[in-house]
Every structure is written in structure tokens, then in C-alpha cells.
Amino acid sequence: MSSLGAATIFQLTPDGDFNTIYAFPNGTDNDLSSVPLTPGNDGRLYGATASGGPPRHGTIFAITADGTLTTVFYFNDVAREGAAPVTHLRLARDGNFYGTTEGGGAHGSGTIFAVAPLSRLTTLHNFVDPEGREPVGIVLATDGKFYGATVNNHLGLGRGTLFSMTPDGTITTLYTFSGSDGLSPNGGLIQASDGNLYGTTFRGGAVGLGVIYKMTTDGQLTSLYTFPGGAGGDSPYSGLIEASDGNFYGSTYFGGLNNVGMIFKLTPDGGFTGLHSFDGSDGDGPVAALLQARDGNFYATTSRDGGIGQVGGTVFQMTPSGGFTSLHAFDASRESPSPEAKLVEGNDGALWGTTFGQYIRGRVFRITTDGMLANIHSLDNSEGDNPIASLLLASDGNLYGITGPGGSTIAGAGIIFKVTPNGMFLILHRFDGTDGAGPYYGALIEGTDGFLYGVTGGGGSSGNGTFFRFEPGR
């Protein structure tokens, strides 16, 4: 850094021609060491500042040849991430950049870090009244459109909507719930093999305890089952899955023989069968949708109890005939409890998931189908918290996810993150409120173009939520 002012980035040709391509604003991100910049695979140059960013602990930036600079990452949590990255970044074969910091870390002596290349988020649609509020998930259908649900609309009281969205963000409201047909469609939608869309509502219906419905892609809705309570189920929080036998499977948060939740099967014509009633010792309050793994069995979690305590939670296995096995009970005294996201089967055959958190901000975990659990990453507030949405296993072999609040010292609106197959955790995007906030239940999905798509439950121009496209740096 020059003693006469802020730092600069310059270009020097082999003939000696000198050109300043970027001058850091004086007093902002201007502590730049005289180290070479690193060319990225995207044609940009990458470097670091020692004291930039909102917390003044340093940044990683990318700059184009014409001088357009973008902050890729800023160091926030000194104890975990480090501070003052006075380093020449190294681009590794995995596509990530590696470097060191002079200070911070667990012992205050610096860290070795990895950072992903520049990514880009584009807001394709801001939800406005009366389109709905708090979008909770999307599915990419065979017609090339996205379909999803909102929990509420401007009338409130859980009168959510079902919508379609083109890849460029043009929305069509297909259906608005009125109460007798359901309220609060928290579980989102799936497209079944018959081409129709299926989902659940948490409340509403004839007795107010939720419904299972079918909708055509042009918005014709049919109620298939109304939850009556008790052994017939009560308040389905998660959505449905279509299993290999052609039937639908799901769970309810209440109901069952002990009123702490149950697992059920539904035939395409609405025939309901209860498969397992939780009793507290094996779990309580299932929130996550089921996963049918490659071995044909179902796997999922409960958000509470499990014999450990009210905030514990479990991971379980169920055979197609209803045989039930508890694989793991979370101990809130030493583990982050309350798993609420659907499990994902990795390329390694293990199941990957997240916990909501209680005394910490949540975790990413990996568990084998015989119950061996390993913590992959524990979140802190700088990274976001309460990762409720399911992870996405993308075509590049990495897992992508989102968190709710946290992730920024400015807005605290959540993050998009990546977990590599070997467990490396990388922050890719911090929501700032203008581009969305609180992406709780809207799991990311991968489009046919290789980009990731998702929704946020709030933020955007109206505060009702957003629909976005994310281009991860690869």
C-alpha cells in the first residue's frame, strides 16, 4: 500500500506500459500487500486485502481486466476464519483458492483457509401481493416451469397460494387456499409420475387438521385426503414423496396413536394407511419429508424427543412394510439437536442432513445407513443459523444448502453454502435483504442449465420473498 494514499491494482505490459486498473477508495479495503494476483478459471484475477470488509479483518476479491472489482468473501469471525490475509492465493485442482492469514484462528497465530471462486445471484422475481407471501419451496416440472407454494397471502391466516414460474421469473398464481380446502401449504410440492403436482397443508380442511391435495399444472385442485386427527393423522408439516411402488408417503407432526406424530402411506386414489406411530422414545414431531434411498428403505428424522429430551430428535429407518429402526438419537447436551430438513443420499451412500440447533446455530452431519453419525460442520452466527431446508446434491458432486438468519454483520439475512465430498464448508453468498432474506424451507434445486434456483421467505422489494437463480463459481 502506498504511504501517499490508498492501494491500487495496476497492469504492466512487457513493453513497460503502466496502467492503473483499480484504485481502492481511501480508507476502505485499502490495505493491500504487494503480492501477485492469482488468475482464476473464470478469467478474473483474485487477491486479498488485509483489513477490508465491514469488520475490517480482510477480504478476498476478484477483479476483471477492465477494473470491475467484486468482494468474494470478507473475514468476519476472527477465531474461526482468521484475520489479515496477507497472502498470495493458490488455485487448487478442486477449483478453490487457498491462502493464509497472519492472525486469528484458535490460537491467534493465523489460519489456512479455502474460499470458493466468485458466484452470482440474480433475483428473478419479487413476490408482491396478491401473489403470496413466504414462498417455501419449488420443484422443476417436466414442462420446464417451476412450481411452488407460499404459506400466506395478503389476507393472512394461512391462505397460501400455489404458483408456476418460468425460468425468467414470470409468475402465474394457479390456486389460492380458502380454508375448507386447506391452509398453510408448508410442505411444498412434488411432481409425480402421472404429471400432476401433490402436496399437503398444515391446517385447514373439514376439521382444520390439514389435507393432502393433487393439482394439475393448470391449477385444477382436488382434495385427496382430509386428516381427522388421532390414528388418521394430524397436521402434516412435511410434504410427500412418491415411492418406487407408486404410492405416496409422508408424516404428520401430531396424531398417531400417541399424538406425537406418525408415518403414513397414501395410494393415488386417496387410500390412507398408518404405518408407524411415534411414542416419544423413538421420536416426536417429524418435520422433514421422507427419503427413499437406493436400498429401498425410507429414512427421515424427528425434530424432538428420542429418549434424550424434548429438544433431542432422531434419525430413523423404515422398511416399505413399516418395519421401524431408530438409527440415532441426538443428545442436546453434546450435539446440535432438532433435525428438520429432509435427508439427502450422497454419492458415498451415506445420508447427509442438518440440525436446527439449540445451543449452537446448527450443524451439517453425515450418517451411514447403520447409524454411524459424524459432525461435518458446526455453524456460528456469522455463517447463518437454523438450516431447515434440505441439502442439494448437485451434478458437480458437491452439496449445496442455505441457512436462515445470520451470515452477515450487516443484514443477517442468511447464506448459501457448499459442502465438498470431503467435508469442506464454503460460504458462497450472503443475503443482504434486498436480494432476499430468511431462506428457511426453500431448498435449492438444480436447473437443466446447471444453475441453482431457490426462494427466500422474506426480503426483496416488498418483503414478501424472492425467486432467484444462483450461479456458483466452479
Residue, then its C-alpha position, 0 to 999 in steps of 0.5 A: m500500500s502506498s504511504l501517499g494514499a490508498a492501494t491500487i491494482f495496476q497492469l504492466t505490459p512487457d513493453g513497460d506500459f503502466n496502467t492503473i486498473y483499480a484504485f481502492p477508495n481511501g480508507t476502505d479495503n485499502d490495505l493491500s500487500s504487494v503480492p501477485l494476483t492469482p488468475g482464476n478459471d473464470g478469467r478474473l484475477y483474485g487477491a486479498t486485502a488485509s483489513g477490508g470488509p465491514p469488520r475490517h479483518g480482510t477480504i478476498f476479491a476478484i477483479t476483471a481486466d477492465g477494473t470491475l472489482t467484486t468482494v468474494f468473501y470478507f473475514n468476519d469471525v476472527a477465531r474461526e476464519g482468521a484475520a489479515p490475509v496477507t497472502h498470495l492465493r493458490l488455485a487448487r485442482d478442486g477449483n478453490f483458492y487457498g491462502t493464509t492469514e497472519g492472525g486469528g484462528a484458535h490460537g491467534s497465530g493465523t489460519i489456512f483457509a479455502v474460499a470458493p471462486l466468485s458466484r452470482l445471484t440474480t433475483l428473478h422475481n419479487f413476490v408482491d401481493p396478491e401473489g403470496r407471501e413466504p414462498v417455501g419451496i419449488v420443484l422443476a416440472t417436466d414442462g420446464k416451469f417451476y412450481g411452488a407454494t407460499v404459506n400466506n397471502h395478503l389476507g393472512l391466516g394461512r391462505g397460501t397460494l400455489f404458483s408456476m414460474t418460468p425460468d425468467g421469473t414470470i409468475t402465474t398464481l394457479y390456486t389460492f387456499s380458502g380454508s375448507d380446502g386447506l391452509s398453510p401449504n408448508g410442505g411444498l410440492i412434488q411432481a409425480s409420475d402421472g404429471n400432476l403436482y401433490g402436496t399437503t397443508f398444515r391446517g385447514g380442511a373439514v376439521g382444520l387438521g390439514v389435507i393432502y391435495k393433487m393439482t394439475t399444472d393448470g391449477q385444477l385442485t382436488s382434495l385427496y385426503t382430509f386428516p381427522g386427527g388421532a390414528g388418521g393423522d394430524s397436521p402434516y408439516s412435511g410434504l410427500i414423496e412418491a415411492s418406487d411402488g407408486n404410492f405416496y408417503g409422508s408424516t404428520y407432526f401430531g396424531g398417531l396413536n400417541n399424538v406425537g406424530m406418525i408415518f403414513k402411506l397414501t395410494p393415488d386414489g386417496g387410500f390412507t394407511g398408518l404405518h408407524s406411530f411415534d411414542g416419544s422414545d423413538g421420536d416426536g414431531p417429524v418435520a422433514a419429508l421422507l427419503q427413499a434411498r437406493d436400498g429401498n428403505f425410507y429414512a427421515t428424522t424427528s425434530r424432538d424427543g428420542g429418549i434424550g429430551q424434548v429438544g433431542g430428535t432422531v434419525f430413523q429407518m423404515t422398511p416399505s412394510g413399516g418395519f421401524t429402526s431408530l438409527h440415532a438419537f441426538d443428545a442436546s447436551r453434546e450435539s446440535p439437536s432438532p433435525e428438520a430438513k429432509l435427508v439427502e443420499g450422497n454419492d458415498g451412500a451415506l445420508w447427509g442432513t442438518t440440525f436446527g440447533q439449540y445451543i449452537r446455530g446448527r450443524v451439517f452431519r453425515i450418517t451411514t445407513d447403520g447409524m454411524l453419525a459424524n459432525i461435518h460442520s458446526l455453524d456460528n452466527s456469522e455463517g447463518d443459523n437454523p438450516i431447515a431446508s434440505l441439502l442439494l446434491a448437485s451434478d458437480g458432486n458437491l452439496y449445496g444448502i442455505t441457512g436462515p438468519g445470520g451470515s452477515t454483520i450487516a443484514g443477517a439475512g442468511i447464506i448459501f453454502k457448499v459442502t465438498p465430498n470431503g467435508m469442506f464448508l464454503i460460504l458462497h453468498r450472503f443475503d443482504g435483504t434486498d436480494g432476499a432474506g430468511p431462506y428457511y424451507g426453500a431448498l435449492i434445486e438444480g436447473t437443466d442449465g446447471f444453475l441453482y434456483g431457490v426462494t427466500g421467505g422474506g426480503g426483496s422489494s416488498g418483503n414478501g420473498t424472492f425467486f432467484r437463480f444462483e450461479p456458483g463459481r466452479 
